[in-house]
Amino acid sequence: MKKECPSCAMEIDAAAKVCPICAYEFPRQSKALSWVAILLIVALLLWLVL
């Protein structure tokens, strides 16, 4: 599986944390932050419906 580097637009390995071409460091996203965002979206949708 591949992903595109946002800095140099090269296709690199999806597991790479740093681009081997331009040394762009991919930001780390916390799993907890993802869950908080999902819960906030669900809460907002429920609030709008009610």
Backbone torsions as a table, in degrees:
resi	resn	phi	psi	omega
1	MET	NA	141.7	-176.8
2	LYS	-121.6	159.4	171.2
3	LYS	-138.3	159.4	-177.9
4	GLU	-97.8	133.2	176.1
5	CYS	-73.5	127.4	-179.6
6	PRO	-71.6	-15.2	-179.0
7	SER	-87.4	-48.7	-175.4
8	CYS	-113.8	-4.6	177.1
9	ALA	66.4	19.2	176.6
10	MET	-85.0	145.9	175.1
11	GLU	-81.4	123.2	-179.4
12	ILE	-130.0	171.6	179.5
13	ASP	-59.9	136.1	-176.4
14	ALA	-64.2	-24.6	-178.9
15	ALA	-85.1	-7.1	-177.1
16	ALA	-67.0	135.9	177.4
17	LYS	-95.3	-20.5	179.0
18	VAL	-134.2	135.8	178.2
19	CYS	-70.3	126.4	-179.5
20	PRO	-73.0	-13.6	-179.1
21	ILE	-87.1	-53.4	-173.9
22	CYS	-114.6	-1.4	179.0
23	ALA	69.3	22.3	175.1
24	TYR	-65.6	131.0	178.2
25	GLU	-96.2	118.5	178.4
26	PHE	-71.5	135.2	-179.4
27	PRO	-68.1	143.8	177.0
28	ARG	-86.4	133.3	177.8
29	GLN	-112.4	123.7	-179.3
30	SER	-71.0	140.0	176.2
31	LYS	-63.9	-36.7	179.2
32	ALA	-63.1	-40.0	178.8
33	LEU	-63.2	-39.5	177.6
34	SER	-62.2	-44.2	-179.7
35	TRP	-66.4	-39.1	178.4
36	VAL	-62.9	-42.8	179.2
37	ALA	-62.3	-43.5	179.3
38	ILE	-62.9	-44.9	179.8
39	LEU	-63.9	-39.0	177.9
40	LEU	-65.1	-39.4	178.2
41	ILE	-65.2	-43.5	178.7
42	VAL	-63.4	-43.2	179.4
43	ALA	-63.0	-40.9	178.6
44	LEU	-63.8	-43.7	178.6
45	LEU	-62.6	-41.3	178.2
46	LEU	-65.3	-39.3	179.8
47	TRP	-64.8	-39.2	179.2
48	LEU	-68.7	-34.0	-178.8
49	VAL	-72.1	-37.7	-177.7
50	LEU	-84.7	NA	NA
